[in-house]
Every structure is written in structure tokens, then in C-alpha cells.
């Protein structure tokens, strides 16, 4: 499966969780897991493959990483909210920040990756991402997925 489709599916899950949470049914643990998984998979597998792949790839990856940091910071606010009102406000802000990231990812990054990275490479990377996703735990990547990360770097060679 194409890595972009896998990541887009993850973004859809996060959007759904944010909507459910904003609707009064907080899914904090699931949000924490899915956002952590997204940051891990994109940061460890997709972004390294974009190095020099197209003009301004470094700049766009830096923007994506800044979005990741902002999302992680806002998620901490959600998780540490003392009152339900504080959590609700933090969830709304998290949703807005995620929408911004999702727009950036879908409108700017994905089209360049789709044009610049051959389909077979995206599918190979997708297989590695699926393996890493299966090994991912709430505590972070296992040592086996760190080994998979090394394999991901060999895709372009």
C-alpha cells in the first residue's frame, strides 16, 4: 500500500477522534496514541526519504516538524487540563492545529511526494511503515522498528 494512503488514513482517524472528543466523548488515550504514531511514522520514515527529493524539501520538512512539535505541545495541554472547560478549550485548539497540519500535508507535501517519488518506492516505504506501525507501542518504537528504520533509508539506493 502507498505510504501516502497509510498516512492519510491515520490523519482521518485523528480527525474522527478529535470530533468525537469535541462532542463530549473524550478519547484522550486514543488521541495520544494516534498522534504519537503519526509523528513517529512521518518523522522516522517519510521525512528522511524526502531529503533532496524535490526543491525546497528541507524547508517543507522543517514546517512539518514544527507542526508536529506544536501538536505535541497542545496534546500535553489537553492531557494536563485541570477542568473540563480547560480540556475542552485545549481540544478545540488541538483540532484547529491538526486541521492546519492536515491542510499543509495534503495540499503542499503530498502532491510533491506523489510527483517526485516513484510509485514502487512509495509502496515499498508503505510496507516498512505498516511493519513499524504493527510494532509501535504507546511507549514508542521497539528495537525491531528501529532496525526497520535503517531499512527505510535503503529505499532510494
BELUR-V121569 format. One record per backbone hydrogen bond with DSSP energy under -0.5 kcal/mol. CO is the residue of the C=O (numbers start at 1). NH is the residue of the N-H. E is the energy in kcal/mol with one decimal. If there is no record, write none. Layout:
co: <CO;CO>
nh: <NH;NH>
e: <E;E>
This chain:
co: <2;2;3;4;5;6;7;8;9;10;11;12;13;14;15;16;17;18;19;20;21;24;27;28;29;30;31;32;33;34;35;36;37;38;39;40;41;41;42;45;46;46;47;47;48;50;50;54;56;57;58;59;60;61;62;63;64;65;66;67;68;69;70;71;72;73;74;75;76;77;78;83;84;85;86;87;88;89;90;91;92;93;94;95;96;97;98;99;100;101;102;103;104;104;105;108;109;110;111;112;113;116;118;119;120;121;122;122;123;124;125;126;127;128;129;130;131;132;137;140;142;143;144;145;146;147;148;149;151;152;154>
nh: <5;6;7;8;9;10;11;12;13;14;15;16;17;18;19;20;21;22;23;25;24;26;31;32;33;34;35;36;37;38;39;40;41;42;43;44;45;46;47;49;49;50;50;51;51;53;54;57;60;61;62;63;64;65;66;67;68;69;70;71;72;73;74;75;76;77;78;79;80;81;81;87;88;89;90;91;92;93;94;95;96;97;98;99;100;101;102;103;104;105;106;107;108;109;110;112;113;114;115;116;117;118;122;123;124;125;3;126;127;128;129;130;131;132;133;134;135;136;140;137;146;147;148;149;150;151;152;153;154;155;157>
e: <-0.6;-1.9;-2.4;-2.4;-2.5;-1.8;-2.2;-2.1;-2.0;-2.2;-2.5;-2.3;-2.4;-2.5;-2.3;-2.6;-2.5;-2.5;-1.4;-2.0;-1.5;-0.6;-2.8;-2.9;-2.3;-3.0;-2.8;-2.0;-2.6;-2.5;-2.6;-2.3;-3.0;-2.7;-2.3;-2.7;-1.8;-1.3;-3.0;-0.7;-0.8;-0.8;-1.2;-0.5;-0.8;-2.3;-0.6;-1.8;-2.5;-2.5;-2.2;-1.9;-2.3;-2.8;-2.0;-2.2;-2.3;-2.2;-2.2;-2.7;-2.5;-2.4;-2.3;-2.5;-1.8;-1.4;-2.0;-2.6;-2.0;-0.6;-0.9;-2.2;-2.5;-2.5;-2.5;-2.6;-2.3;-2.2;-2.5;-2.7;-2.2;-2.6;-2.6;-2.4;-2.0;-2.1;-3.1;-2.3;-2.3;-3.2;-2.7;-2.9;-2.3;-1.7;-3.1;-0.8;-2.3;-3.0;-1.9;-2.4;-2.8;-0.6;-2.2;-2.5;-2.6;-2.6;-1.5;-1.9;-1.9;-1.8;-2.6;-2.5;-2.2;-2.6;-2.8;-2.0;-1.2;-1.1;-2.1;-1.4;-1.4;-1.5;-1.7;-1.7;-1.1;-1.3;-1.7;-1.1;-1.3;-1.4;-0.6>
